[in-house]
Amino acid sequence: MKKIFVVSFISVGYFLNAQSLSNSPYATYGIGDVKYDNTIETTSMGGISTAYISDFTSSFNFANPANNANFELTSIRLEATNENNYFKSNYNDMKSTKHSTYLSNISLAFPLSPKVKMGISYQPYSSKSYDIVNEQLAADGTPMYKNNFKGSGTLNAAQVAVSYKINQELSVGARANLYFGDLNDLNEFRAYNPATGSYAGEYVNGYQTKNRVRNFNFTLGTSYQTLNTRTDKKFTVGATATFGNTSNMTTEYINSTYRYSDAQETTKVYETIIEQKDTKSKNLLPLQASVGVGYGSENHWFLSGQVDYKKGEDISYFGKTFDFQDTYRISAGGWYLPNYNNFRSYFSRVIYRYGAFYERGNLKLEGTSINKYGISAGVMLPFKTSSITRMSGLEIGLEVGKRGTLKNNLINQNFINLKIGFNFADKWFRKTLYN
């Protein structure tokens, strides 16, 4: 059975790298929609993770690698996400929907010793997948020209995290992050031909941006937790910082004219290069920091608040410099376990999660910040054979929220994201003792 899990882990990683993810039109800017650290466990609790130390032995925290003092088992997580986005704009009364389902996380974690724990994770970090057409009409309604904006590609993240328990209260951790993938943007301009009554067959002016990403940075974390053994109450403080952005993002710009030889517009002919150049940049992944506090009762309930910060940076988009503003996110959430020892009632042994968040986005268009907020909930349904010291089960999470605005002809995005996954936990890599 363990061999089957390991083979599945490797196979799922291959398909994860090849999938196409859904996102909003705001993904046209920068590296697209960031989806990193949205595991079912953290998403269901509004995104809190910095001061979250699981009471159970089967949950590894990658967001703050210091928060793994209680982790004792080998854990394999497989998670999938179903995204449902609903867009609306006052510009031409636009309405649209977009759905996608994809593998969102696979991870393997295990203890190296009672004080040292290690985890390996692989998941999408961000994605581009959009196709927007903007047609310009004359006063009499006759078409004049149109712009077609297309985007594709996924930026993946692979991490290796290690935690060290200094004593019963203090722990530290580090995570190495590798980001890799290709992101493409294309802006095509076409003039309308009144003679033919269409855009078909006419020359296209295309401006393409190809980003090849190979970046590396570090996340350092620390946590401090005190336990009142008389009341079983816990107080936790945690902090993380991500820095050390190395390597380069290579960007190729191609400005050309061409025609398409097929109706699907996949094959270019008669292409003439007007301009072509390459640039390199190092500010793809800026400085990030997080601080959180939490309070709860051992094996019963937990509540936490968290503030995340990301430094704004300048990026190049279609050959022009674009400024991202500083981003902050405020999250609150927790979990509740009624009574795990009540074997007469299954739902008394279910972990119920809840949370909410508000995020000031890094985008500012037409003088308006593209902000995001939402609420979340979820459950951890333990397998029949699970115990409180060996928690395996089915994870389900739901996130509902809003991004953007209708002001200044911008786009309002409502989203409903459903996440489903499994956590398989057991004692592996342990030496058997014989008397």
N, C-alpha and C positions, 0 to 999 in steps of 0.2 A: 504493500500500500504506500509506503514512504517513497519507493522508487517511482510510482505512478505520479505522486505529487511533484517530485523534482522534475520529471519530464514535462509535466503540464506547465510548470513554472517557466521553463525555457521556451516551450512552444508558444505560450501566450505572449511572451515578450516579443517574439518575431512578428505576430499579427498586430500587436500594439503599435509598432513602429510604422505599419503600412496603412493605418486606418485614416479616414477623413472625418473631421469633427465639425459640428455646426457652431456658428457664432453669429454675432450681430454685425451690422454695417460699421460700427465703431471699430471693428477689427481691422479696418483699412489702414489705421494709423499704427506705426511702430511694429511691434512683434505680434500683434493680434490680441485675442482674448486670453488672458492669463487664467489658467485652471489649476495651477500647482497647489499642493497641500489641501486640496478639497477631498480628503478621504471621507468615507461615510461617517466615521466616528466624530471627526472635527466638524464636518458640515452640519450634522444633526444638532450640534451644540452651538451653532452660530459662528463657528470658526475658532473657538477657544482651544488653545493647545499649549501656550507658553507656561502656564501654571497648572497644567493638568497632568497629574501623575495617577495612572490607573490604579485602582485598589486591587486589581486582579493580575494574575501572573502571566496572562497570555496576550497582552496588548502592548505593542512597541510604539513609542512616540517618535516619529521622524522630524516633526516640526521643531521641537526642542529636544535634541538628543540627550539632554541631561535628565529628562523625566522618565527614566526607565529603571528606577531603583527596585521596583517590585516585579520586574519582568524575569521569569524563571524558565519558561517553556520555549520550545521551538515553534514558531508561528508562521504560517503561510496565509497570505491574504490575496484574494482575487475579487476585484470590484468592477462593476460596470455602471455607466450613467446613461440615462435617457433624458435628453434636453428638449424642452418645448418652449420656443420663443415666439412671442406675438408682438409684431411691430406696427406702429401707427405714426403718421406724420400729417400735419396740416398742409404740407406741400403737396398739391394735387390730390389731397385726400387719400394718401397712400396707406394701404393696409397689407400686411403680409404675415405669413407664419413660416416657421422653419423648425424641423424636428431632426434629431439624430440620436443614435445609440452607439456607444463605443466603450471599449475597455479603458477604464480610467485609472487603475492602479493594480500593480502586482508587487508583492514584497515578501521577503524571507528574513526572519530575525531569529536569533538564538543567543543564549548566554555562553560566554567564553570562560567565565568563572563567576563566583558569587558576587563579585564587585564589577566585573567588566561584561558589558552586553554589546551586541553588534547587530546591525540590520542593513539589508540591501533592498533598494526600492527602484522601481522604474515606472514612469507615468508621463502623460502629456503635460508640458508646461504651458504652452500657448498654441493657438492655431489661427489660421486664416482660411475662410471658406465663404466667399461672397461673390455675388454677380449682380451689379447694380447698373441700370440703364437710365440715363437722363437725356430726354429728347427736348430740343428747343424748337418751338413753333413760332411762325410768323403771326401777325395780328389777325390775319384771316384764317388761321388754323392750319396753314400749309407747313409741313415739316421743313426744317432748314438743315439741322445737323443733330447728331446725337453722340454722347460720350458713354462708353461702356467700361465700367470699372470691375475688374476681376481679381480675385485673390485666392491663393491656395497654399497648402503646406502646413506642417506641424513641427513645432519645436519640442523635443522630448528632453526629459531630465532623468539622469541616472544618479543615484546617491548611495554613498556608503557612510553609515553613521556608527559611532562608537560612544558609549557612555561609561563613566567611572563613578562609582559610589565611594566618596571619601569617608563618610561616616553615616550614622543613622539619619542625619538631618540634611547633609549637604552633598550634592552631586554635580558633576560637570560633564559636558559632552561636546563632540565635534562632528560635523558632517561635511564631507567633500561632495560637491555638486558638479556634475558634467552636463552641459547643455549642448545639444546637437540637433541639426535638422536644416531644411531648406524652406525658405519663405519667399513667395513670388507675388508681385503686384503688377497689374497691367492696366493701362489707361489707353483705350482706343477711340480715336476721333474719326467720324465718317460724315461726309457731306451727302445731302439728299440730292438725287438726280431727278428733276421734274420730267425729263424725257422718258425715263423708264418707270417712273412712279415708285421707286424703291431705293434702298441703300445697297441692294445686292449688286455685286460685280464691280463696285467702285473701289478705288484705292483706299486703304486704311492707314492712318498715321498712328503708330503704336509706340507708347513710351513704357518700357518694361524695366522693373527693378527686381533683380535676383539677389537674395541674401543667403549666403552660406554661413551658418553659425557653428562655431566650435569654441565654446566658452567654458571657463572653469572658475569656481569660487568656493569659499568656505563659509560655514555657519558654525558659530560657537554659542554654547548655551550653558546656563547654570540654573539650579533650582535649590530652594531651601524649604523644607517641610518639617513642622513640629506636630507631634501627636500627643494629645492628652490621654494617657492610658486609663484614667478614671472615667472619662466621659466618651472616649473614642472619637473625639472631635479633632479634625486636622486643619491646619492653616498652611498655605503654600504660597511662595513667591517665586517667580521665574522670569528670566530675561534671555533674549537671543540677539545676536548681531550677525549680519551677513555682509561680507566684504571680500576684498582681494580679487576683483574682477581681472582675469588674465586672458590671454589669447585675443584673437580679433574676429570681428564679423566682416567678411568680405562681401562687398556690394558691387554688383555689375549693373550699369545703366546702359540701355540700348534704345536709341531713338531711331526709328526706321519707318519706311513706307512699304506696303505689300498688299497683295490680294490673297484671298482664300480660294483654293481650288475645289473645295467640297462644301456641301450645305451645312455640315456639322462644324465648319470653321476650325479644323484641326491641322490643316496643311497649308503653309504659306508658300506663295510663288511670287516671282519677280520682286524679291525683297531688296531694298536699297538702304544701306546703313547711313544715316545722317550724322549720328554721333554715338560713340561708344567709349566708356571709361570705367575704371575700377577704383574703388575707395575702400579704406579700412577704418574701422572705429572700434573703440574699447569701452564705450559707455552704454553697452546694451543692457546690462543688468546692474542697476545702481545700488548704493548702500541701503540696507534695510535693517530695522531694529524693531523689537517687540518687548513689551513689559506686561506681566499679568499677575493677578492675585486670585487665590481661591480659598474656599472654606467648605468643609463638609463633615459628614459622619461616616466612619469606617464601614464599608460594604453596604451603605444605606442611601446616601445622597451626597451631591456635590454641586457647588455653584461657583462660577468664576467670571471675572471681568478682564478684558484685555484691550490694549491699545497697540496698533501696528503703525509703523512709519516707513515710507519709502521716499528716498530723495529724488526730486525731479531732475531730468537730464535733457540734453538736446540730441535729437536724432535727425537723420536725413530721410526724407520721404519724397519720392519722385524727383530727386535731385535738389530739393529745397530743405532748409533747416527748419525743424519744427520743435517747439519747446513743450516739454512735459512739466507740469507743476508738481510740487510735493504732494504726496498722497498720505492720508491717514485713514485708519479704519478702527472703529470702536465696536467691540463684540461682547456679548454676555450670553451665558448659557450654562448648562450642567446636565446632570442625570439623576435618576431616582430608581432605586431597586426596592420594591415593597418588602419582600421577605424571602430570601433565597432558600431558607430551610423549610419553607412550607411546600412539601412535596404533594400535598393534596390539591393545590391550585397552581397550574402551570404559569398563569399570568402573574402570579406573585414572584416568580423567578425571572421575569423579563426585565431587562434594563430599558427604561424609558428616558429619551433624551429630548432636549428642548433648547432653543436659542434664538437670538436676533442679532442683527448687525447693521451698521451704517458706514458707508465708505465714500469719502470724497475722492473722486477719480482723478487720474493724472491728466485726462483730456480737458481742455477748455476751448470750446468752439463758439464763435460769435459772442464772446464775452461771458459764456455760460459754462459752468463746470458740469461735466457729465458724471453725476453721482449715482450711487447704487445703494439700495437697502432691501432688507428682506427678513423673513422669519423662517425657522426651520424646526423640524421634529424628526424623531426616529426611534427605532427599537432594535434591541439585540435579542434575538430569539434563540435561546440556548438549545443545543442538541439534547436529546433524551439522556445520553450518557454523560453530559457535562456536569462538572462539580464546580464549586466556587473557587477551587484552586486549579482547575483545568477547564477554563471557560472557552468552549468552541461553539459556534453557532452561525445563524443567518443574520446578516446586518441589512437593515432597510432604513433609508433616509429620504426625507422630502424637504425641498427648499423652494420657497415661493417669494418672489420679489419683483422689484422694478428698477430699471436703469434708464437714464436719460430724461428728456423732457419734450413737450410739444412747443416750447417757446422758440422763437426765431427760426421756425420751420425745421427744427431738429427732430430727432426720432425718439419716441417713447417705446421702451422695450419692457414688456412684462414676461416673466419667465417662471416655469414650473419644472424643476429638475428632480427626477426620481433616481435614487441610487440603490443598487442591490449588490450584495457581496457575501463572501464566506470567509470566516476565520477558522482555520484548522490548527489547533494547538495540541502539542503532545511533548513528551520527554524524548528528545533525540540527542545523539552525540554524547551520551553518558556511558561511562565504563560500568560494567556489571561487576558487582562485588560478590565473591564466593567465600564461604566459610570453610 
